[in-house]
Amino acid sequence: MAKTRPDNIKLAVAAILATCFALSLGDALIKQQSTSFVLWQIFVMRSLIAIPFIIYLVRIYSCGATLMPGRPGWTLLRSLILVTMWIFYFIALPRVDLAVAAAAFYTLPIFITLFAALFLNNRITWQGWFAVLLGFIGTIIILQPQADDFNAYALLPLVSAICYAIAMILTRSKCQQERPLVLALWLNLSFVCVGTVALLVLYLWLPHPQQVAANSFLLDGWTPMRLDEWRAMSILAIAIVIGSAGAAYAYQSGPPALIATFDFSYIVFITIWGFILFAEVPSMETLIGVIFIIGGGMFALNPRPEIS
């Protein structure tokens, strides 16, 4: 049995914060590009740009290291679950308000905390649960989902959150000894494979124009790219490298229940990107919600040996 990697809480928290920063920027850019590109093209092009960069980093920082993970089966399963997570989330977006989708998705720290207790035998104190609750309340205050907006598609972000929680539990329990950059490489290879298959299916299937018009982000065809769009894809590639490697390292190096609390920081960062890129001025409710989220993170960061 491989030795368990010792925890490094400070670096794990820094990694998840960097992850949320990078992924929130990537998601904001994808929102900008959603009217120009089909999701599968973004999957393929973003990862094709990212993969050579990841391989270069592996060679630089792990001289002579193989690009194969020690446990390829678990690594592949983790990667496909994460790809499935994003597919579910993006399928929901055209059908429900973003606030409803995001509120459903950010139940994920609750699932991670619950799964950590059930499958990893982590002992979660009442302080740990309270930290998750603070973050969740802050998210609800910011997003303010309305009950009358709910429909069956609103369940898909919830499924997406469960997928993410399972993937992070696998990261901690089955892939802890894998190098984060190797996990990032396999995730991006999975994005390329899934995106290529989807594009091939769309090419052979030729969906009806009305179907494409109703859901162009999922059903449209390949779009030629100009210089500005190549730049945007390059930024997306950098964001997914940081996000995929950072999430892997964070959940390898810290208790899932604690790290999950800091996943709420995504809401803080996406609020900032909304102001910068879309001139969305935060409301008083948003600021109050951010205080709850930061408070939950600081509460969780207070060291407690009972959480392991």
C-alpha positions in Angstrom: 0.0 0.0 0.0 1.3 3.4 -0.9 2.2 5.8 1.9 -0.4 8.5 2.6 0.8 11.9 1.6 1.0 14.2 4.6 -1.5 17.0 4.7 -0.4 20.6 4.1 -3.5 22.6 5.0 -2.1 26.1 4.2 -1.0 25.0 0.7 -4.2 23.1 0.1 -6.3 26.1 1.0 -4.1 28.3 -1.3 -4.5 25.7 -4.1 -8.3 25.7 -3.9 -8.5 29.5 -3.8 -6.3 29.6 -6.9 -8.5 27.0 -8.5 -11.7 28.9 -7.8 -10.0 32.1 -9.1 -8.9 30.4 -12.4 -12.1 28.4 -13.0 -14.3 31.5 -12.3 -12.4 33.4 -14.8 -12.7 30.5 -17.3 -16.5 30.3 -16.7 -16.9 34.0 -17.2 -15.0 33.8 -20.5 -17.1 30.8 -21.6 -20.2 32.9 -20.9 -18.7 35.5 -23.3 -18.0 32.8 -25.9 -21.2 30.8 -25.5 -22.9 32.7 -28.4 -19.9 32.0 -30.7 -18.9 28.4 -30.0 -20.5 25.1 -29.3 -19.5 23.6 -25.9 -17.7 20.7 -27.5 -15.4 22.9 -29.5 -14.5 24.8 -26.3 -13.7 21.4 -24.6 -11.5 20.3 -27.5 -9.6 23.5 -28.3 -9.1 24.6 -24.7 -7.6 21.2 -23.8 -5.5 20.8 -26.9 -3.8 24.1 -26.0 -3.5 23.0 -22.4 -2.1 19.5 -22.9 1.4 20.4 -24.4 1.8 23.0 -21.6 0.9 20.4 -18.9 3.4 17.8 -20.5 6.1 20.5 -20.5 5.5 21.2 -16.8 5.6 17.5 -15.9 8.9 17.2 -17.6 10.3 20.3 -16.0 9.2 19.5 -12.4 9.4 15.7 -12.5 12.4 14.8 -14.6 12.0 11.4 -16.2 8.6 10.9 -14.7 6.0 9.0 -16.7 2.8 10.6 -17.8 0.9 7.5 -16.8 -0.8 7.6 -13.4 0.0 4.9 -10.9 -3.7 4.0 -10.8 -5.0 4.6 -14.4 -8.4 3.1 -13.8 -9.3 5.4 -10.9 -7.7 8.4 -12.6 -9.8 7.8 -15.8 -12.9 7.3 -13.7 -12.3 10.6 -11.8 -11.6 12.4 -15.1 -14.8 11.2 -16.8 -16.9 12.1 -13.7 -15.5 15.6 -13.8 -16.3 15.9 -17.5 -19.8 14.6 -16.8 -20.1 17.3 -14.1 -19.6 20.1 -16.6 -21.9 18.5 -19.2 -24.8 18.3 -16.8 -24.2 21.9 -15.6 -24.1 23.3 -19.1 -27.1 21.4 -20.3 -29.1 23.1 -17.5 -28.0 26.6 -18.2 -30.2 27.3 -21.2 -33.2 26.0 -19.3 -32.9 27.6 -15.9 -31.8 30.9 -14.5 -28.1 31.0 -13.7 -28.9 31.9 -10.1 -31.0 28.7 -9.7 -28.3 26.5 -11.4 -25.5 28.0 -9.3 -27.4 27.7 -6.1 -28.1 24.0 -6.8 -24.4 23.4 -7.7 -23.1 25.1 -4.6 -24.6 22.5 -2.4 -21.4 20.6 -3.3 -19.6 21.3 0.0 -22.4 19.6 1.8 -22.1 16.5 -0.4 -18.3 16.5 0.0 -18.6 16.8 3.8 -21.2 14.0 3.9 -19.3 11.7 1.6 -16.1 12.3 3.5 -17.9 11.2 6.7 -19.5 8.2 5.0 -16.7 6.9 2.8 -13.5 8.2 4.3 -14.5 7.8 7.9 -13.7 11.5 8.5 -15.0 12.8 11.8 -16.8 16.1 11.1 -17.3 18.2 14.1 -20.3 20.6 14.5 -17.9 23.4 13.7 -17.1 21.8 10.4 -20.8 21.5 9.5 -21.4 25.0 10.7 -18.7 26.4 8.4 -20.3 24.6 5.4 -23.7 26.0 6.5 -22.3 29.6 6.7 -20.9 29.3 3.2 -24.2 27.8 1.8 -26.2 30.6 3.4 -23.9 33.2 1.9 -24.4 31.6 -1.5 -28.2 31.6 -1.2 -28.1 35.3 -0.1 -26.1 36.2 -3.2 -28.0 34.1 -5.7 -31.5 34.5 -4.2 -33.1 31.6 -6.2 -36.9 31.9 -6.5 -39.0 28.8 -6.0 -41.3 29.6 -9.0 -38.2 29.4 -11.3 -37.7 25.7 -10.5 -38.2 23.0 -13.1 -36.8 19.6 -13.8 -33.7 21.0 -15.4 -32.8 22.6 -12.1 -32.0 19.1 -10.8 -29.1 18.8 -13.3 -26.7 21.2 -11.4 -27.5 19.2 -8.3 -26.4 16.1 -10.1 -23.3 18.1 -11.2 -22.5 18.9 -7.6 -22.8 15.3 -6.7 -20.4 14.4 -9.5 -17.9 16.9 -8.3 -18.1 15.7 -4.7 -17.6 12.1 -5.8 -14.6 13.1 -8.0 -13.0 15.0 -5.1 -13.5 12.0 -2.7 -11.8 9.8 -5.3 -9.0 12.4 -5.5 -8.5 12.1 -1.8 -9.0 8.3 -1.4 -7.8 6.7 -4.6 -5.6 9.3 -6.4 -3.8 10.9 -3.5 -0.4 9.7 -4.6 -0.8 10.8 -8.2 1.0 14.0 -9.3 -1.6 16.8 -9.7 -0.3 17.7 -13.2 -0.8 14.1 -14.3 -4.4 14.2 -13.0 -4.8 17.5 -14.9 -3.4 15.9 -18.1 -5.8 13.0 -18.0 -8.7 15.3 -17.3 -7.8 17.4 -20.3 -7.3 14.3 -22.5 -10.8 13.2 -21.4 -12.2 16.7 -22.4 -10.6 16.2 -25.9 -12.0 12.7 -26.3 -15.5 13.5 -25.1 -15.6 16.7 -27.1 -14.4 15.0 -30.3 -16.9 12.2 -30.0 -19.7 14.8 -29.5 -18.6 16.8 -32.5 -18.5 13.7 -34.6 -22.0 12.7 -33.5 -23.3 16.1 -34.4 -21.6 15.9 -37.8 -23.1 12.6 -38.6 -26.5 13.3 -36.9 -27.1 16.7 -38.4 -29.7 18.0 -35.9 -32.7 20.0 -37.2 -32.0 23.7 -37.5 -34.8 24.5 -35.1 -33.1 22.2 -32.5 -29.8 23.9 -33.1 -31.4 27.4 -32.7 -33.1 26.3 -29.5 -29.8 25.0 -28.0 -26.9 26.2 -30.1 -24.4 25.9 -27.2 -24.8 22.1 -27.3 -25.9 21.3 -30.8 -24.2 23.8 -33.1 -21.3 22.8 -35.4 -17.6 23.8 -35.5 -16.9 27.5 -35.8 -13.8 28.9 -37.5 -11.6 30.8 -35.0 -10.1 34.3 -35.4 -7.1 35.7 -33.6 -9.1 37.1 -30.7 -10.8 33.8 -30.2 -7.5 31.9 -30.2 -6.4 34.3 -27.4 -9.6 33.6 -25.5 -9.0 29.9 -25.9 -5.5 30.3 -24.6 -6.7 32.0 -21.5 -9.2 29.3 -21.0 -6.4 26.7 -21.4 -4.3 28.4 -18.7 -7.4 28.6 -16.4 -8.2 24.9 -16.8 -4.5 23.9 -16.1 -4.5 25.9 -12.9 -8.0 24.8 -12.0 -7.6 21.1 -12.7 -4.1 20.8 -11.1 -5.1 23.0 -8.2 -8.2 21.1 -7.3 -6.3 17.8 -7.4 -3.6 19.1 -5.1 -6.0 20.7 -2.7 -8.1 17.6 -2.2 -5.0 15.4 -2.0 -3.4 17.6 0.7 -6.2 18.6 2.9 -9.4 17.1 4.5 -12.2 17.2 2.0 -14.7 18.7 4.4 -12.4 21.7 5.1 -11.3 22.2 1.5 -14.9 22.1 0.3 -15.7 25.1 2.5 -13.3 27.2 0.5 -14.9 26.1 -2.8 -17.5 28.7 -1.9 -14.9 31.3 -2.8 -15.8 30.7 -6.4 -18.9 32.8 -5.8 -16.7 35.7 -4.5 -14.5 35.5 -7.6 -17.4 35.2 -10.1 -18.9 38.3 -8.6 -15.7 40.2 -9.2 -15.5 38.9 -12.8 -19.1 39.8 -13.3 -18.3 43.4 -12.4 -15.1 43.6 -14.5 -16.4 41.9 -17.6 -20.1 42.5 -17.6 -20.4 45.7 -15.4 -22.6 43.8 -12.9 -22.5 45.9 -9.7 -22.7 43.8 -6.6 -25.8 44.5 -4.5 -25.9 44.8 -0.7 -27.2 41.2 -0.6 -24.2 40.1 -2.5 -21.8 41.9 -0.1 -23.6 40.3 2.9 -23.3 36.9 1.2 -19.6 37.4 0.6 -19.1 38.1 4.3 -20.9 34.8 5.2 -18.7 32.9 2.7 -15.5 34.4 4.0 -16.6 33.9 7.6 -17.3 30.2 6.9 -13.9 29.8 5.3 -12.1 31.5 8.2 -14.2 29.4 10.7 -13.2 26.2 8.8 -9.5 27.2 8.7 -9.3 27.3 12.5 -7.3 24.1 13.2 -9.2 21.3 14.8 -7.6 17.9 15.1 -10.9 16.1 15.0 -11.3 16.7 11.3 -8.9 14.4 9.5 
